[in-house]
Amino acid sequence: MKLLRVGQKGNEKPGVLGEDGKIRDLSSHIVDLIPDHLNFETISKLKNLNLSSLPILNEDERIGSCVAKPGKFIAIGLNFSDHAAETGAEPPSEPITFMKATSSINGPNDDIQIVSGSKKLDWEVELGIVIGKETKHISEDQSEDHILGYCLVNDISEREWQIEKMGQWVKGKSHDTYGPIGPYLVTKDEIPDINNLKMSLDVNGKRMQTGNTNTMIFNVYFIVSYLSKFMSLQPGDIITTGTPPGVGMGMKPQQFLKAGDTLRLSIESLGEQNSKVVSL
């Protein structure tokens, strides 16, 4: 299933994309795509619905984030060796872990804010994992049973705040609008091999990033198992898993986003995002 949320910010309705390309309204069956409903029991019930009998939502309406109010938004850094190389870092021997504030979550096509004084706003196309049940101290071969589905993430990063300011990366990763997710939460049964998906990102129509999840240093199942050793994971938690090369920070000379720039990013089977950078 491809689950999504449609409507103005704060007033979205849950929906499902049918095989006919129409978005069907799920609000008579679930309140929203929130942690209370992001579990395997709910998905099983939704799969038994006669989708063609549900009302059609306006396809021209805004698409919101595909998950609302997650408990955690966890990120993995430098998870592609060629991306680590372009930043001048050694490939990590175990996953680099940091958090993005949940308030950074944005719709897939919403504007991305650049604030006064921001000098190094960067882009990162990433694969996001959505957890489907309580996960704690699990092995790698148990991970798939705990994953509800996947989504597209743009891990927007202000590099000066992230690297040149003292403290944790979270500062450069967490401003409002720095976490576009969606358009869809795609349930895992729709993806034959999550560790082999094409990824891309364009800025102003120019290809910047081209990659594949098969070149991640730590694959999806390892990451879920690894994180479960340090913190419990709950339904609706989002884990974004790192980016391939081609970020602005790695260019010579470096290139960063400015007001008016447009972004298009996609991951095979997970849809695409189209957003614009605007001054705040």
N, C-alpha and C positions, 0 to 999 in steps of 0.2 A: 504494500500500500504506500501511496505517496500522500502523507498528511500535511496539511498546511493551515494557516490562519489568515483570514481575509477580513479587511475592514480598516477603518481609521484607528490610529494608535490609541490603545486603551479600550477599544470597542470592537475587537476582532472576534470573528466567529470561527470555530473549528470546521475544517472541510477536508474532503478527500478528492484527489484528482482521479476521475474515472478513465477507463480505457477509451472513451469517446472524446476525451480532452476537456470535458466539462467538470467544473468544481461543484461537488455536492455538499450540501449543508449538513453537518453532523451535530448541530447544537441541540437537537431534540434527544440525542443519545449521550453526549458528554458535554460538560460545561465549557471546557477549553483544553488545550494541549498543555496541561500543567502536571506537575509530578504525581498528583493523586490519580491521574488517568494514564500516565505513561508507563504502562505495565503490560505484561503478556496476557493477562485476563481481559483487559479492555480491548487489546488488538484482536484477540480471538472473537470477541463479541462483534466488533465492527466488521470483521471479515465475513460474518454470517448474515450481514444486512443485505437487503435487496437495494443496492445503491441507486439503481435507476428510478426507484420510487421516491428518493429524497429530493427536496427542492434544489434548484440550481442557483448557485451564487454568481453574482456579477463578475465576470472574468476581467473586467476593466478596473475593478477596485484594487486598492493597495493590498499587497501581500505583506503580512507581518512576519516577525520571527517565527520559526516553525516550532519553537518551544517557548512557553511563557513561565516566568518565575522559577527557573531552576535553582536548586540549592547551591550548586557549585558550578563554576566555569573554570576548568583546569586546562592548562596548556603545557605542551612539550616543546622545548627549544632545541634548535640545531639538530633536528632529526634526519637531515639529509646531509651526507658527507660533503657533497659539492656545495651546498649552501654554507656549511661550516667553513669550508675553504675560502669562499668568497668574502666571508666576514673576518678572515684571519684567525679563526678559532680552530682548535684541534677537535676532531670528532669525539663526542663524549663516550665514555666507557659505560655509562648507564644514563637513563633519561634525565635530562634537565627539566625540572618541574617548576612551574610558577602558576599563579592565579591571575585571571582577568576578573575584574569586578562584574557582577551580574548586571549592574546598571549600564554597562557598556553595550549590552545586547541591542541590536538594531534590526530592522527589516532588511531583506536582501537587496532591495532597490531604493532604500531610504538614503537621504543625503548624509554624507560624512562631514563632520564639523572640523574645521581647522581654526584654532583659536589664535587670538593676537599673541605674538611672541613664539608661536610654534615654528620651528625652523626645519625639522627633519621628520616629516610625516611620511610613513612608508607603508607598503602593501605586502600581504602575504596570503596566497591562496593555500587553504589547508582543508584536510578531511576531518570532520567532526564525528565523534562517537556519542551516541545517546544511550545511557544506561537504562535497563528495564527492570532490575530488581536489586534488592539489597546485596551488596558485593563486599566481601571482607575476607582477606587472606585466602584468595583462590589461586589455583595453579593456572598456567598458561592454557592448558587444554580444557579448562573449565570456562574460559573467558567468553567464548561465543554464546554460551547459555545465558550470560548476563547482559548481553548487548541487545537492545531493542531495535536500533537502526542507526542510520548515518545521515549526515547533512554536510552541506558546503559551508565553510567558514572563511571570512576574511579577517585575519589577525592583524588589524590595523595597529601600527606601532609608531610612537613618537620617539625616535632614536636618541635624541638629546636627553629626554626625560628618562629613557630606559637605561642608557649606558653612561652618560656623563654626569648625571645627578647621583648622589650617594644613595645606597640602599638597594632595594629589590627591583627587578624588572617590572613589577606590577604597576609602578607609576607610569611607565611609558605605554602600557597596554590597556588602560582601564577608563580613559575618558569616555564620556557619553558618545555613542555612535561608533566606538572602536571595535565592536563585535557583531558585524552583520552575520546572521545565520539564516540558512534556508536557500531557496524557497521552500523546499520540502524536507520533512523527516521521512526518509525512505526506509521501510522496514527491511531487515536484513535478508529476508527470503527473496527479495527482488534483485539481489546483487550476488552473482555467482562467485566472484573472487574479489573481496574487498582489498586485498593486497596486490591488486593489479588494475588500477584505474588511472586513466589519463587525466592530467591536471593542466590548466593554463590560466594566465592572467594577462590582460591587455590594459595599457594606459593610453588614453587618447587614440585608440585604434592600433597601437603598436604593441606587438607581442613582447612581453617582458619575461614571463615565466612559462616554461614548458617542463613538465615532469610527469612522474608516474609513482603511485603509491608503492610499487614494487622496489623502489630504491630507498625506502625509508630504512634507517639504521635499526630501529626498533619497530616491529610490526604491531598492528592493532591489538592482537591477542596478548603479546608480551606487555604492552603498555597498560592494559586493563589489569592484568595480574600484578604487575609491578606496583601500580598505584594502590591496589587493594591491600598491600602490605603496610602502607603508611597511613591510610585513612580509609574509612568505609565509604563506599559509593552508594548513592540512593537513586531510585527511579527519577529520570529527568535530568540527572547530572550530565553535563556536556564536557567532553574531553577533546580538545583540538590538538592535532598530532604532528605539527611541524610543516615547514614549507620547502619546496625545491628552490634551486638557485634562480637568480634574476631579480632580487630585491634591489631597491634603490641604493641602500647602504653599500651594497657590494660592487656598484658600478664605479668606473674610473673615467671621468669624475663622478662623484656621487650625484644621484638625482632623487629629488623628493617631491612630494605632491604639493600642489598649490591650488588655491581657489579656482574653480572652473574646470579642473581636470575631471575626466570621466574614467571609470573603471569597469571592465567586464571580466568576470572570472567564471570558470566552469570546472566541474569534475564529472567525468563520465558517469552516467546513471543518476547523478544527483542534481542536475539542472544548472542554472547559471544565475549570476547576480549582475545587475547593472546599476551603478551608483555614481553620484557626482559629489565632488568636494566643494563645500561652501564655507564662506567666512562666518564665524560666529560673532 
